[in-house]
Amino acid sequence: MNGVDRQGTGLSARASFANGNAFATNQTSANARVYTGPDRSLFASTVPLDGLQGTVGRSAFRGPRFANFDFSLIKRIPINERMRFTIRADFFNMFNKVNLAIPVSDVTSANFGLSTAAGPARIIQFAGRFDF
């Protein structure tokens, strides 16, 4: 969580707790725009020595909830034996749910614990196709 790979594993380094229980502060703000992860003050601010890792287990924290509902409507209209017309409507993220990105995990960053991006909003596309 300090953004430095001191273990030499190619993964982000694990952080050590300074005090308290960081799991109690894992929440989403009331306006659902910013995910507030664990409190920065609960982590040691020093970088561990080379080859060492902190006491927080891998995948100990979860990001904000993710919900996505995609939907398609297709109508095939026959014209005669050899021809038909197809109308299609596709809805991506149909209910326009805000899906926040994984929070910043670098304890030294000013944005630690905050989601600074979100997934795409609702997308609707229409298509028509003539088969002969």
KANORDA-V995055 format. One line per field, one symbol per residue. ss: DSSP state (A for helix, B for strand, O for the rest). psi: psi as a letter, one per 40 degrees, with the letter a starting at -180 (. if undefined). burial: + if it has 16 or more other ideal C-beta (glycine too) atoms within 10 Angstrom, else -. A space follows every 50 residues. Layout:
BEGIN
ss->???
psi->???
burial->???
END
This chain:
BEGIN
ss->OOOOOOOOOOOOOOOOBOOOOAAAAOBBOOOOOOBBOOOAAABOOOOOOO OOOOOOOOOOOOOOOOOOOOBBBBBBBBOOOOOBBBBBBBBBOOOOOOOB OOOBOOOOOOOBOOOOOBOOOOBBBBBBBBBO
psi->eeehgeefeeiiiiiihdiahddeehihidefdhhhaihdeeiheihiih eiiaehihfdiiaiihhhhiiihhhhhhdadeiihhhhhhhhfdefhhhi ihihehdeideheiheiiiiahhhiiiihhh.
burial->++---++----+++++-----+---+-------+++++-+-+++--++-- --++-+----+--+--------------------------+-+---+-++ --+++-+----++++-----------------
END
